Amino acid sequence: MKKNVFLGSLVIATMMMTGCGPTGMLGSAGTQGGTQATTGALENIIGSVLGGLSKPTLKNLIGTWTYTQPGCAFTSDNLLAQAGGEVAAAEIKQKLLPTYQKLGIKSSNTQVTFREDGTFAASFAGKTFSGNFTYDEATQKITMQGMLLNINCYAKRNATGIALLFESSKLLSMLQMMSALSGNAQMQAIGDIAKNYDGLRIGFDFK
């Protein structure tokens, strides 16, 4: 019930911001652009919450995904609202971007493939590993088990594909093992960003 009220408030607020009232929602030729803007803004806000409409199915995960930018999401709509909404999510991604770049994370060397047989192959900043994975659709948790590295993360649908998101300590552990850069300034920067927001998971957006 609380979630429905929250989403309803988001619809009203977004309509007000885009100048789109009930008549515009019905979609005359002159208001079509406003309706599209309203829909896009609402999708962005909802997409900043882990769960609900952003839950992918196992079938949604299958395929090869290429890194596009840092990813983040809050674990509840209440935390999202407290943090300042979509603006905060965008700011977090911008803060993470230079740190990811310094770690060498880019689209040409960071991909992940999930296969129907339950195996995966991944590359993060050019470091590769593979193994088996399981996915719990209820919790959105992915468990990837390889010979040298076990990873737990959470999947989220976004506008262009999926995001793989981690509790900050888990992400730092993975990056340290993959890059052998334990204790460097980039790791510290990621940790500092995560400490500033309760209920935040950070990671990678893929398309």
C-alpha positions in Angstrom: 0.0 0.0 0.0 2.8 2.4 0.9 4.5 1.7 -2.4 1.4 2.4 -4.4 1.0 5.7 -2.6 4.7 6.6 -3.2 4.4 5.7 -6.9 1.2 7.7 -7.2 2.9 10.7 -5.7 5.7 10.3 -8.2 3.2 10.3 -11.1 1.5 13.5 -9.9 4.9 15.3 -9.2 6.3 14.3 -12.5 3.1 15.5 -14.3 3.5 18.9 -12.6 7.1 19.2 -13.5 6.4 18.4 -17.2 3.2 20.6 -17.4 1.2 17.5 -18.2 -2.3 17.3 -16.6 -5.1 14.8 -17.1 -5.9 16.1 -20.6 -2.3 15.7 -21.7 -2.3 12.1 -20.4 -5.0 11.3 -22.9 -2.6 12.3 -25.6 -3.6 14.9 -28.1 -1.2 15.7 -30.9 0.1 18.8 -29.1 0.8 17.0 -25.8 2.4 13.8 -27.0 5.9 15.0 -26.3 4.9 16.0 -22.8 3.4 12.6 -22.2 6.6 10.9 -23.4 8.7 13.2 -21.1 6.5 12.3 -18.2 6.8 8.6 -18.9 10.6 8.8 -19.2 11.0 10.8 -16.0 8.8 8.4 -14.1 10.8 5.4 -15.4 14.0 7.0 -14.4 12.7 7.5 -10.8 11.3 4.0 -10.5 14.5 2.7 -12.0 16.5 4.0 -9.1 14.9 1.6 -6.8 16.1 -2.0 -6.5 12.9 -4.2 -6.9 9.4 -3.8 -8.0 9.1 -3.0 -11.7 12.9 -3.3 -12.1 13.0 -7.0 -11.4 14.4 -9.0 -14.3 13.5 -12.7 -14.8 16.1 -15.4 -15.4 15.2 -15.2 -19.1 15.9 -11.5 -19.1 19.5 -12.1 -17.9 20.5 -14.6 -20.6 22.8 -13.1 -23.2 26.0 -11.0 -23.5 26.1 -7.6 -21.8 28.5 -4.8 -22.3 29.4 -2.1 -19.7 28.1 1.4 -20.4 28.5 3.4 -17.1 28.5 3.1 -13.3 25.2 1.8 -11.9 23.5 2.4 -8.6 20.1 1.8 -6.9 18.6 2.3 -3.5 17.1 -0.7 -1.7 13.7 0.9 -1.1 11.6 3.8 -2.4 11.7 5.4 1.1 15.5 5.5 1.0 15.4 6.9 -2.5 13.1 9.7 -1.4 15.3 10.5 1.6 18.4 10.7 -0.6 16.8 13.2 -3.0 15.5 10.9 -5.7 16.8 10.5 -9.2 19.0 13.6 -8.9 21.0 11.8 -6.2 21.3 8.6 -8.3 22.6 10.6 -11.3 25.1 12.4 -9.0 26.4 9.1 -7.6 27.0 7.8 -11.1 28.9 10.9 -12.0 31.1 10.6 -8.9 31.9 7.0 -9.6 32.7 7.5 -13.3 36.3 9.0 -13.0 37.1 6.4 -10.4 36.0 3.6 -12.7 38.0 5.1 -15.5 41.1 5.2 -13.4 40.6 1.5 -12.6 40.5 0.8 -16.3 36.8 -0.2 -16.5 35.4 0.5 -20.0 33.1 -1.0 -22.5 35.9 -2.7 -24.5 37.1 -4.7 -21.5 34.1 -5.2 -19.2 31.4 -7.6 -20.2 29.4 -10.5 -18.8 27.7 -13.4 -20.5 25.0 -15.5 -18.8 24.1 -18.8 -20.6 21.0 -20.9 -20.4 23.0 -23.9 -19.1 23.8 -21.9 -15.9 27.4 -21.0 -16.8 28.8 -17.5 -17.2 31.9 -15.8 -18.5 32.9 -12.3 -17.4 35.6 -9.7 -17.9 36.1 -6.7 -15.6 38.7 -4.2 -16.6 40.2 -6.9 -18.8 40.5 -9.5 -16.0 38.5 -12.6 -17.0 36.8 -15.3 -15.0 34.1 -17.9 -15.5 32.0 -20.5 -13.7 28.4 -21.3 -12.7 25.7 -18.9 -11.6 22.3 -19.1 -9.9 19.6 -16.5 -9.8 16.9 -16.0 -7.2 14.2 -13.9 -9.0 12.4 -13.1 -5.7 15.5 -11.4 -4.2 17.2 -10.5 -7.5 20.4 -12.1 -6.2 22.9 -13.6 -8.5 25.5 -15.9 -7.2 28.5 -16.5 -9.5 31.0 -19.2 -8.5 34.3 -19.6 -10.2 37.6 -21.4 -9.4 39.3 -18.2 -8.1 36.4 -15.9 -7.2 32.9 -16.1 -5.9 30.6 -13.1 -6.4 27.2 -12.1 -5.0 25.4 -9.3 -6.7 21.9 -8.1 -7.5 20.3 -7.6 -10.9 18.1 -4.7 -12.0 16.4 -3.8 -15.2 17.1 -0.4 -16.6 16.3 1.7 -19.6 18.9 0.1 -21.9 19.5 -3.3 -20.4 20.5 -4.5 -16.9 22.6 -3.4 -14.0 24.6 -5.6 -11.7 24.8 -4.0 -8.3 26.7 -4.9 -5.1 26.9 -4.0 -1.5 29.8 -1.7 -1.3 32.1 -4.0 0.6 31.4 -6.8 -1.9 32.2 -4.6 -4.8 35.5 -3.4 -3.2 36.5 -7.0 -2.5 35.8 -8.0 -6.1 37.7 -5.0 -7.6 40.6 -5.6 -5.2 40.9 -9.3 -6.3 40.5 -8.5 -9.9 42.9 -5.5 -10.1 45.3 -6.2 -7.3 44.9 -2.6 -6.2 44.1 -3.1 -2.6 44.1 0.0 -0.5 44.7 2.5 -3.4 42.9 5.8 -3.7 40.3 4.6 -6.2 39.1 2.0 -3.7 38.9 4.6 -1.0 36.9 6.9 -3.2 34.3 4.2 -3.9 34.0 3.4 -0.2 33.6 7.0 0.7 30.7 7.5 -1.8 28.9 4.4 -0.5 29.2 5.6 3.1 27.3 8.8 2.3 24.0 7.0 1.4 22.1 4.4 3.4 20.7 1.4 1.5 22.8 2.1 -1.6 24.1 -0.6 -3.9 26.5 0.3 -6.6 28.0 -1.5 -9.6 27.7 -1.4 -13.4 25.1 -0.7 -16.0 25.1 -2.9 -19.1 23.4 -2.9 -22.5 
